Amino acid sequence: MPDGSQSKARIAVFISGTGTNMAALLYASRLKDAAFEIVLVASNVEGAEGLTLARTEGLATFTHSHKGITREEQDAAMEAAAVEAGADYIVLAGYMRILSQGFVERWEGRMLNIHPSLLPKYKGLNTFARAIESGDSHAGSSVHIVTHELDAGEVLAQVKVAIAADDTAESLAARVKIAEHQLYPRAVADYVSRGNDPDHLYARLRELALALPETHEKTSHGSPGFRVGTVKSGKFFAHFSQMHHGSQHIAVLVKTSSMDELLALVETQPETYYKPDYYGASGWVGVILNRPGLDWDHVQDWLMRSWREVAPARLTKLHDAADMF
C-alpha cells in the first residue's frame, strides 16, 4: 500500500444499478492509507440508484444513456468523462454493457471488472443458478482484467462462498454480494499498487531478462542480477535495485554507451532515469520502474541493448540473423 509520499490511483467507477460494489469501493477509499480514490461515478442509466449515493457522498457523476446509439458512441461518451475526470483506471461495478473492442484496447491493463462466479466457470449470466444446477459445493466472485473476450481476462482475486442445500439463486446471490464487498476493494487496491510493489516489478523484470538468449540470474552485492554467457564466465547486463543507498527508486540498472549519455539521460528525463550510486561511476543508468505510466516495452528495449553490450559475438550474430526472419 502506498505511504504518504505516493499519490493515490484515480479511478472512475461505471455502474448500471444500485452501486453496492461502488459503495464498498468508496468507503474503502476513505480509510487511512487507501491506495485509490474515486474521481467519477458514471452510468448508462439516468435513474441508477448508485448515482444518488455517489452524489450524496460528494462524488462527481456522469450519465449517458446507451439507448438509440451505437456501442462505440456510448463507450466514447463514457470514456471521455473518465478522461476528463483524470482517471488512471476504470472499474466496472455492475455496469451491464458489453464494451467495444477499441475501448477495451485503449484501456488495456487499466480496466477491472467483478464477475459473480469462480472464473473460468460460468461466464456470462445466471451464474448462481448454473452453479446450483451443476451441484457445485461453492459459488463465489472473481475480479479480473477486462479484455475484448467476455469474462476472460486475467483473474486477480477470488472469494468462495459455500452453497447450502436449500439455496436458491437469490439466496446465494445475497451472500456472494456480501463477500464481493470485501473482495473488490482489496483486489483493486492490490492491483493499482503493483507499480510500487518490488516483488511484482522484479517478477516482471526477471521474466523479460531471462527470455533473452543464454541468460541466467546471479546475485551481485546482495541484489538480483542477470548475466549472459556461461555460469562461470558470464557478464552482467542488468541489476535489480530496490531503493538502495537511500534512493526512493525501484529500478533496473543497465549499461549506457558512455558517461555522457548517462548524464544526458538523467538531465533531460529525471522522471525516468537516475545515476545510481556505485554503478553510476561505471556508466550504468537506473531506469526507474516505480513510476506512473511505466512502459515495459521501453524496459525490454533497454535490457536488449544492455545484453548486446556484453553478449558474446556468436550470440549477437545469431540474434541478428533471427531478427531477419
Helices and strands as residue ranges (DSSP letters): E 9-15, H 20-29, E 36-43, H 49-56, E 61-63, H 71-84, E 89-92, H 101-106, E 111-115, H 127-133, E 138-145, E 155-162, H 169-192, G 194-196, H 198-210, E 215-220, E 223-228, E 235-242, G 244-246, E 250-255, H 259-268, E 273-274, G 279-282, E 284-288, H 296-310, H 313-323
